[in-house]
């Protein structure tokens, strides 16, 4: 199932941005909210696709790494002119090679709902994010969908893009809280499929336990990576 999903994203890599043409205004609004938070910061983006967000905000960061697990998505992103502060890399959000507590900001936009094991990605985000760092996680939600939205969901399924999670706004916030994040702000952005824009930080109640958990996750990922080598 995982390899099939990667094949789908690789197949559509070079037309993905054009396919999102109707969502340009939505992504512009998302980027406008992200920009103030990345200025002079060390930033990681997971699920960057062809770099739609990274190419708009990366020039403001001190350093930005934008990643995707689909190689052809990263190839598509690298074809675009990027600022010197931005680089694109292939990476699995569930098992990252970056050091713990390295990033000021982690962005994962409209990605968690297509991941069968989204909790693993959130664990890794907690590990690589600084204790006072910011998670920016806008995500599609299934709430008050009209006929157009339902038709789009049907189309996605037919071309092989499965939606592993079907969250309402409250369910999505509950998921983030359960994974150890405190919600700083959330805003519903209207679109064909609405997006809940969320900013969150590591929950302080989890801090005492986070270092041991981060170390365990880092070790687990190291073993997982070694086993695939």
Number of C-alpha atoms within 10 A of each C-alpha: 7 8 8 11 16 16 16 14 20 20 14 14 20 19 12 17 17 10 10 12 11 12 14 13 11 18 17 14 12 18 17 13 13 19 16 12 17 23 16 16 17 20 26 27 25 28 23 28 29 27 25 17 20 28 19 17 21 29 19 18 23 15 19 27 20 28 28 23 20 25 19 21 28 26 19 18 26 15 10 11 8 17 16 12 15 20 18 21 19 18 19 16 23 19 19 21 14 14 11 19 17 16 25 20 25 25 23 22 24 18 17 24 19 16 18 14 13 18 16 16 20 20 20 22 27 28 26 23 24 18 19 14 21 23 27 24 23 22 23 27 22 18 14 10 14 10 10 11 16 14 12 13 16 13 12 13 12 10 10 13 17 16 15 13 17 14 17 15 21 11 12 21 19 15 16 19 16 12 19 20 23 20 17 13 11 16 12 15 17 10 14 17 20 19 23 22 22 20 20 20 23 26 18 14 11 14 13 9 10 19 16 11 16 19 13 13 21 22 12 13 17 14 12 12 13 9 8 6 6
